[in-house]
Amino acid sequence: MLNGKYGNTAGARHAFFFNVTGYYIKKLVDWNHTMSSSGATYKAYPWPELRLADVYLLYAEAMNEAYGPSSDIYTYLDKIRSRAGLKGIEESWDDFSNNPSEYKTQVGLRKIIHQERGIEMAFEGSRFWDLRRWKEAAKELNQPITGWNIYGSDAPSYYQISTVYQQTFVAPRDYFWPIPEDQIIKNPNLVQNVGWQ
């Protein structure tokens, strides 16, 4: 068990090195990894550069955008869901959804794919790119970053939700990055990206 409250081994005791949200993840960390007051144990493992689930989700997304819902898309989504012990898209939405026909429309299936991708690829660095590709960054990245009260030393004071940071995303500017000035000087035909003039 991780002791992350204030004053604990993994708590906010250091001036610079601490978890600002109080949320800790274990995904992609070897289960043998341990941490104590005397130190930590580490084990090297191969980092997955690209997961098969990522390929399946990207394929399902592309197929839905090109052709709309199909049994081929459900097959690839179901492969990911079955590995997690979940029933398939059709069965799950028919039996448990408030909107059972959602997976039968392109817009509905797009929403489902986005949700499945957010769950499957959580904490793996794809959300940054997904939100931009889907043009949802302006909505999602203007929400506050929240976390536990990392200065709480007991459960009632620690488990209080607080705003850590109010992020801002300005559309359309932040969908682009500025072209470096030295590149514009080298090539005067370049035009600076929108919002960065």
HELIX and SHEET records of a PDB file:
HELIX    1   1 LEU A   52  TYR A   67  1                                  16    
HELIX    2   2 SER A   71  ARG A   83  1                                  13    
HELIX    3   3 ILE A   89  PHE A   96  1                                   8    
HELIX    4   4 GLU A  102  LYS A  104  5                                   3    
HELIX    5   5 GLN A  106  GLU A  120  1                                  15    
HELIX    6   6 ARG A  127  ARG A  133  1                                   7    
HELIX    7   7 ALA A  137  GLU A  140  1                                   4    
HELIX    8   8 ALA A  155  TYR A  158  1                                   4    
HELIX    9   9 ARG A  173  TYR A  175  5                                   3    
HELIX   10  10 GLU A  181  LYS A  186  1                                   6    
SHEET    1   A 2 THR A  34  SER A  36  0                                        
SHEET    2   A 2 GLY A  39  THR A  41 -1                                        
SHEET    1   B 2 PRO A 144  GLY A 147  0                                        
SHEET    2   B 2 SER A 162  GLN A 166 -1                                        
END                                                                             
